[in-house]
């Protein structure tokens, strides 16, 4: 059964991929535009762009169990949603389309789908496109050590204790005021977003989940740092500059 579903989704996706790409990019671009300038016009354009993806999303929903498809189906009522709810619902719907997680429940080894199937890889590449980062000359305080740089996703700054957390199993480590370091956030991270003062990720661009979440909640955020989770350790005192896109270790 797992093999049959695996091939069905792969074949179905191949038929609609090219038409889905520009619509999905446009939807995320419109979300970004709205988050940067929350005008009535930009909100209207965002709603139109998200609505334009619904037909294809509902096509995919036919291949997903209800628990995975419910966010796609909820978009039928997008006109009734507040902007925050719409943005989070749409992003959750896209997240749930990482079908390899679903297939792992059917006996297919976790990660096999992502490695072998174009459907998952292209979707992840589409959403996590790496933005070019041009490092600027910065006058660093002599008591601060440069660690990493990335793409500013939500402007601002934060200073505090670093907490490296990869998934829900690590959420218990996060304390109020911590700067969260992770590979890439998933919708589950909304549970702890109210605790953190800053967000740093290894992967992603300005329309990845972490960037969208940070802008909605006003959390300084730098994404696409590549090696943040390797370079920064739990308990490090760091300063996040989400204007220049750099992270510094504070030396006492």
Secondary structure, DSSP 4 states (H G I P E B T S, - for coil): -HHHHHHHHHHHHHHHHHHHHHHHHHHHHHHHHHHHS--HHHHHHHHHHHHTTHHHHHHHHTTS-HHHHHHHHHGGGGGGS-HHHHHHHHHHHHHHT-THHHHHTTTPPTTHHHHH-HHHHHHHHHHTPPPP--PPP----TTEEEEEE-EEEE--EEEEEEEE--SGGGGGG--TTPEEEES---GGGGGGTTT-SEEEESS--TTSHHHHHHHHHT-EEEE--SSHHHHS-TT-EEEEETTTTEEEEEP-
